[in-house]
């Protein structure tokens, strides 16, 4: 949660690229994960010990809608693209899943892209019945929630299975979290279950303070953090970035493990994913290429500054101007 980019620019973090490349060469760190953290100057200043990945379930048309803001905003299907959620979760979800498009570019978030993002969220939200806040009656009727997920992904594959929307999203941080989504795919022949644009959420990020008195020991700590001994343990905080540990976790079968969920008359249960499914996910992890690191301070500015727009009290342009003013002050600091 610390402002790593700012720390890198100010020279606070040490470049441990030689260690990272050594670990990648030995398989202790996946090459595709390392590539996502090579800075513009060629240095490596932080690395994740765990990762999670967003997946989308749905028919091909709905799955393809997540390929751009324009496609999301213009989606036309039998049902809404997503289930009824708060605008904050939809905004967070869109900013994360369309990370390069929204937050990318040489100067980061631009006014133009911010406006497009806000209009996309409004279009998706109006189609699904989104609100800034749901009453208790609406929560019970729509099976909605006012709970906010940092990445906006609440685990909605069951709503796709219930026929409430044309797609469901899940944040997968272990094979246990795949039990229900895999069962949903089984119950919906012809549906896809794929990672979203090669994106992943890094966690347990580690770096070294270059002005510390024990930098060599700190480097050894990172080596230990990424070692087989630590990475092979199931800590329920994401998939390991160590390839040997990932492969060992993939081969680990857990007969008797099951997860159940339901609302009213709707019930669903899923078992530990079969080996072929676990290997399918492992191969997806090996192909991930875009680390999503949304600045939470910026995200909160977007959420706060867009509330009036989503409630119909101002235009997207006015909301964007308000957000960009706050951002310029934050970036100057």
C-alpha positions as CSV (number, residue, x, y, z in Angstrom):
1,X,0.0,0.0,0.0
2,X,3.0,2.3,0.1
3,X,3.6,4.6,-2.9
4,X,6.3,2.5,-4.5
5,X,6.5,4.6,-7.7
6,X,7.3,7.7,-5.6
7,X,9.9,5.8,-3.6
8,X,11.6,4.7,-6.8
9,X,11.6,8.2,-8.3
10,X,13.1,9.6,-5.1
11,X,15.8,6.9,-5.0
12,X,14.6,5.3,-1.7
13,X,14.4,1.7,-3.0
14,X,17.4,-0.4,-3.9
15,X,17.8,-2.0,-7.4
16,X,18.1,-5.7,-6.7
17,X,17.8,-6.7,-10.4
18,X,20.8,-9.0,-10.3
19,X,19.3,-11.0,-7.5
20,X,15.8,-11.1,-9.2
21,X,17.4,-12.3,-12.5
22,X,19.4,-14.9,-10.7
23,X,16.2,-16.2,-9.0
24,X,14.3,-16.1,-12.3
25,X,17.1,-18.2,-13.9
26,X,16.8,-20.8,-11.3
27,X,12.9,-21.0,-11.4
28,X,12.5,-19.4,-8.0
29,X,10.8,-16.5,-9.7
30,X,8.6,-16.8,-12.9
31,X,10.1,-14.9,-15.8
32,X,6.8,-13.3,-16.8
33,X,6.4,-11.9,-13.2
34,X,9.9,-10.5,-13.2
35,X,9.3,-8.8,-16.6
36,X,6.3,-6.9,-15.1
37,X,8.5,-5.3,-12.5
38,X,11.5,-4.3,-14.6
39,X,11.6,-0.5,-14.3
40,X,12.1,1.9,-17.3
41,X,15.8,2.2,-16.3
42,X,16.2,-1.6,-16.3
43,X,16.2,-1.9,-12.5
44,X,14.1,-4.0,-10.3
45,X,12.9,-2.2,-7.1
46,X,10.0,-4.4,-5.9
47,X,8.7,-7.9,-6.5
48,X,5.6,-9.8,-5.4
49,X,5.7,-13.0,-3.4
50,X,2.1,-13.9,-4.3
51,X,-0.3,-13.1,-7.1
52,X,-4.0,-13.4,-7.8
53,X,-5.7,-13.2,-11.1
54,X,-9.1,-12.0,-12.3
55,X,-11.2,-14.4,-14.4
56,X,-14.4,-13.9,-16.3
57,X,-17.1,-16.5,-17.0
58,X,-19.7,-16.2,-19.7
59,X,-20.5,-16.8,-23.3
60,X,-17.9,-15.6,-25.9
61,X,-19.7,-12.3,-26.6
62,X,-19.8,-11.3,-23.0
63,X,-16.2,-12.3,-22.3
64,X,-15.0,-10.3,-25.3
65,X,-16.7,-7.2,-23.9
66,X,-13.9,-6.8,-21.3
67,X,-11.4,-6.2,-24.0
68,X,-12.0,-2.4,-24.1
69,X,-13.9,0.4,-22.4
70,X,-15.9,0.9,-25.6
71,X,-16.9,-2.7,-25.8
72,X,-18.0,-2.7,-22.2
73,X,-20.1,0.5,-22.6
74,X,-21.7,-0.7,-25.8
75,X,-22.5,-4.3,-24.7
76,X,-25.9,-5.5,-25.8
77,X,-27.0,-8.9,-24.6
78,X,-30.0,-10.8,-23.4
79,X,-29.1,-9.7,-19.9
80,X,-26.8,-7.0,-18.4
81,X,-23.1,-7.6,-18.6
82,X,-22.8,-7.6,-14.8
83,X,-25.1,-8.1,-11.8
84,X,-26.4,-5.1,-9.9
85,X,-23.5,-3.6,-7.9
86,X,-22.6,-0.3,-6.3
87,X,-21.1,2.2,-8.7
88,X,-17.9,2.2,-6.5
89,X,-17.4,-1.5,-7.1
90,X,-18.1,-1.0,-10.8
91,X,-15.6,1.9,-11.0
92,X,-12.9,-0.1,-9.1
93,X,-13.5,-3.2,-11.3
94,X,-13.3,-1.2,-14.5
95,X,-10.2,0.7,-13.5
96,X,-8.5,-2.6,-12.6
97,X,-9.6,-4.8,-15.5
98,X,-8.9,-2.0,-18.1
99,X,-5.8,-0.9,-16.2
100,X,-3.6,-0.1,-19.2
101,X,-6.4,1.7,-21.0
102,X,-7.4,3.8,-18.0
103,X,-4.2,4.3,-16.0
104,X,-1.7,3.8,-18.8
105,X,0.1,6.3,-21.0
106,X,3.2,8.4,-20.3
107,X,1.5,10.6,-17.8
108,X,-0.8,8.0,-16.3
109,X,-4.5,8.8,-15.9
110,X,-5.6,11.5,-18.4
111,X,-8.8,13.6,-18.4
112,X,-9.9,12.0,-21.7
113,X,-9.5,8.4,-20.4
114,X,-11.1,9.3,-17.1
115,X,-14.2,10.7,-18.8
116,X,-14.4,7.5,-20.9
117,X,-14.0,5.3,-17.9
118,X,-16.7,7.2,-16.0
119,X,-19.1,7.0,-18.9
120,X,-18.4,3.3,-19.3
121,X,-19.2,2.6,-15.7
122,X,-22.4,4.6,-15.9
123,X,-23.5,2.7,-19.0
124,X,-22.7,-0.7,-17.5
125,X,-24.3,0.4,-14.2
126,X,-27.6,1.7,-15.7
127,X,-28.0,-1.5,-17.6
128,X,-27.6,-3.6,-14.4
129,X,-29.5,-1.4,-11.9
130,X,-26.4,-0.1,-10.1
131,X,-26.6,2.5,-7.3
132,X,-24.2,4.4,-5.2
133,X,-25.8,2.8,-2.1
134,X,-28.4,0.0,-1.8
135,X,-31.2,0.0,0.8
136,X,-31.9,-3.1,2.9
137,X,-34.9,-3.9,0.8
138,X,-32.8,-3.6,-2.5
139,X,-30.1,-5.8,-1.0
140,X,-32.7,-8.5,-0.2
141,X,-34.5,-8.2,-3.5
142,X,-31.4,-7.9,-5.8
143,X,-29.0,-9.9,-3.7
144,X,-26.8,-6.8,-3.9
145,X,-24.3,-5.6,-1.3
146,X,-22.8,-2.3,-0.2
147,X,-19.5,-4.1,0.6
148,X,-16.6,-2.6,-1.3
149,X,-13.8,-4.8,-2.7
150,X,-10.5,-3.1,-3.3
151,X,-10.4,-4.3,-6.9
152,X,-14.2,-4.2,-7.3
153,X,-14.5,-7.9,-7.9
154,X,-17.0,-9.5,-5.6
155,X,-17.2,-13.0,-6.9
156,X,-20.3,-13.0,-9.2
157,X,-20.0,-16.3,-11.1
158,X,-23.0,-17.6,-9.3
159,X,-25.1,-14.6,-10.5
160,X,-24.2,-15.6,-14.1
161,X,-25.2,-19.2,-13.3
162,X,-28.5,-17.8,-11.8
163,X,-29.2,-16.0,-15.1
164,X,-29.0,-12.5,-13.6
165,X,-26.2,-11.3,-15.9
166,X,-24.3,-12.4,-19.0
167,X,-20.9,-12.7,-17.2
168,X,-19.4,-13.3,-13.8
169,X,-16.1,-12.2,-12.3
170,X,-13.9,-13.8,-9.7
171,X,-10.6,-12.9,-8.2
172,X,-8.7,-16.3,-7.9
173,X,-6.0,-16.4,-5.3
174,X,-5.8,-20.2,-4.9
175,X,-7.3,-23.4,-6.3
176,X,-9.9,-23.4,-3.5
177,X,-11.5,-20.2,-4.9
178,X,-12.0,-22.0,-8.2
179,X,-14.4,-24.6,-6.9
180,X,-17.6,-22.6,-7.5
181,X,-16.5,-21.0,-10.8
182,X,-15.5,-24.4,-12.3
183,X,-18.8,-25.8,-11.3
184,X,-20.6,-22.8,-12.9
185,X,-18.7,-23.5,-16.2
186,X,-19.8,-27.2,-16.0
187,X,-23.4,-26.1,-15.5
188,X,-23.3,-23.7,-18.4
189,X,-22.1,-25.6,-21.5
190,X,-20.4,-23.5,-24.1
191,X,-19.3,-20.8,-21.6
192,X,-15.7,-19.7,-21.2
193,X,-13.6,-19.2,-18.1
194,X,-10.6,-17.2,-18.9
195,X,-8.1,-14.8,-17.3
196,X,-8.8,-11.1,-18.1
197,X,-6.3,-9.8,-20.6
198,X,-3.3,-11.4,-18.9
199,X,-3.7,-9.2,-15.8
200,X,-2.8,-10.2,-12.3
201,X,-2.9,-8.6,-8.8
202,X,0.5,-8.6,-7.1
203,X,0.5,-9.0,-3.3
204,X,3.1,-9.4,-0.6
205,X,5.3,-6.8,-2.5
206,X,8.8,-6.6,-1.1
207,X,11.6,-4.0,-1.7
208,X,14.8,-2.9,0.0
209,X,15.5,0.5,1.5
210,X,18.8,1.5,0.0
211,X,19.8,3.6,3.0
212,X,19.3,0.7,5.5
213,X,22.2,-0.6,7.5
214,X,21.6,-4.2,6.7
215,X,20.9,-4.2,2.9
216,X,22.7,-7.5,2.3
217,X,20.6,-9.2,5.0
218,X,17.5,-7.6,3.5
219,X,18.4,-9.1,0.1
220,X,18.8,-12.5,1.7
221,X,15.3,-12.0,3.2
222,X,13.9,-11.5,-0.3
223,X,15.8,-14.6,-1.4
224,X,14.2,-16.5,1.5
225,X,10.8,-15.1,0.7
226,X,10.9,-16.5,-2.8
227,X,12.5,-19.8,-1.8
228,X,10.9,-23.2,-2.3
229,X,10.6,-23.6,1.4
230,X,8.5,-20.6,1.9
231,X,6.7,-20.5,-1.4
232,X,5.4,-24.1,-1.2
233,X,3.3,-23.4,1.8
234,X,-0.4,-22.7,1.2
235,X,-1.0,-19.4,3.0
236,X,-4.3,-18.6,1.3
237,X,-3.0,-15.2,0.1
238,X,-2.4,-15.9,-3.5
239,X,-0.5,-18.2,-5.9
240,X,3.3,-18.5,-5.5
241,X,5.6,-16.8,-8.0
242,X,8.2,-19.6,-7.5
243,X,7.6,-22.0,-10.5
244,X,8.6,-25.1,-8.5
245,X,6.2,-24.2,-5.7
246,X,3.4,-23.4,-8.2
247,X,3.9,-26.8,-10.0
248,X,3.9,-28.6,-6.6
249,X,0.7,-26.8,-5.6
250,X,-0.9,-27.7,-8.9
251,X,-0.2,-31.4,-8.4
252,X,-1.6,-31.3,-4.9
253,X,-5.0,-33.1,-4.9
254,X,-7.5,-32.6,-2.0
255,X,-10.2,-35.2,-2.2
256,X,-13.2,-34.4,-0.1
257,X,-12.6,-30.6,-0.3
258,X,-15.8,-28.8,-1.3
259,X,-17.4,-25.4,-1.2
260,X,-21.1,-24.5,-1.2
261,X,-23.0,-21.3,-1.7
262,X,-26.6,-20.2,-2.2
263,X,-29.4,-17.7,-1.9
264,X,-32.9,-18.8,-1.1
265,X,-33.8,-21.7,-3.4
266,X,-30.6,-21.4,-5.4
267,X,-27.8,-23.7,-4.2
268,X,-24.4,-24.7,-5.7
269,X,-21.5,-26.8,-4.6
270,X,-18.1,-27.3,-6.1
271,X,-15.3,-29.7,-5.4
272,X,-11.5,-29.3,-5.5
273,X,-10.7,-28.6,-9.2
274,X,-9.6,-31.6,-11.2
275,X,-5.9,-31.9,-12.2
276,X,-6.6,-30.9,-15.8
277,X,-8.3,-27.7,-14.6
278,X,-5.5,-26.9,-12.2
279,X,-2.9,-27.3,-14.9
280,X,-5.0,-25.1,-17.2
281,X,-4.9,-22.4,-14.6
282,X,-1.2,-22.9,-14.0
283,X,-0.5,-22.3,-17.7
284,X,-2.6,-19.2,-17.5
285,X,-0.5,-18.0,-14.6
286,X,2.7,-18.6,-16.6
287,X,1.4,-16.4,-19.4
288,X,0.3,-13.4,-17.2
289,X,1.9,-10.2,-18.3
290,X,0.2,-7.1,-16.8
291,X,0.7,-6.4,-13.0
292,X,-2.2,-4.2,-11.9
293,X,-1.1,-1.8,-9.2
294,X,-3.8,0.9,-8.9
295,X,-2.8,3.7,-6.5
296,X,-5.4,3.5,-3.8
297,X,-5.2,7.2,-3.1
298,X,-5.9,8.0,-6.7
299,X,-8.7,5.4,-6.7
300,X,-10.3,7.0,-3.7
301,X,-10.2,10.4,-5.4
302,X,-12.0,8.8,-8.4
303,X,-14.6,7.3,-6.2
304,X,-15.3,10.4,-4.2
305,X,-15.2,12.7,-7.2
306,X,-17.5,10.6,-9.4
307,X,-20.3,10.1,-6.9
308,X,-22.4,13.2,-8.0
309,X,-22.0,12.1,-11.6
310,X,-23.4,8.6,-10.9
311,X,-26.3,10.2,-9.0
312,X,-27.1,12.4,-12.0
313,X,-26.1,15.6,-10.3
314,X,-23.4,16.7,-12.8
315,X,-21.7,15.7,-16.1
316,X,-18.8,13.3,-16.5
317,X,-16.7,16.2,-17.7
318,X,-17.4,18.1,-14.5
319,X,-16.6,15.1,-12.4
320,X,-13.4,14.5,-14.3
321,X,-12.2,18.1,-13.8
322,X,-12.8,17.8,-10.1
323,X,-10.8,14.5,-9.9
324,X,-8.0,15.8,-12.0
325,X,-7.6,18.9,-9.9
326,X,-7.2,16.8,-6.7
327,X,-4.8,14.5,-8.6
328,X,-2.6,17.3,-9.7
329,X,-2.2,18.4,-6.1
330,X,-1.5,14.9,-4.9
331,X,1.1,14.3,-7.7
332,X,2.8,17.7,-6.9
333,X,3.2,16.6,-3.3
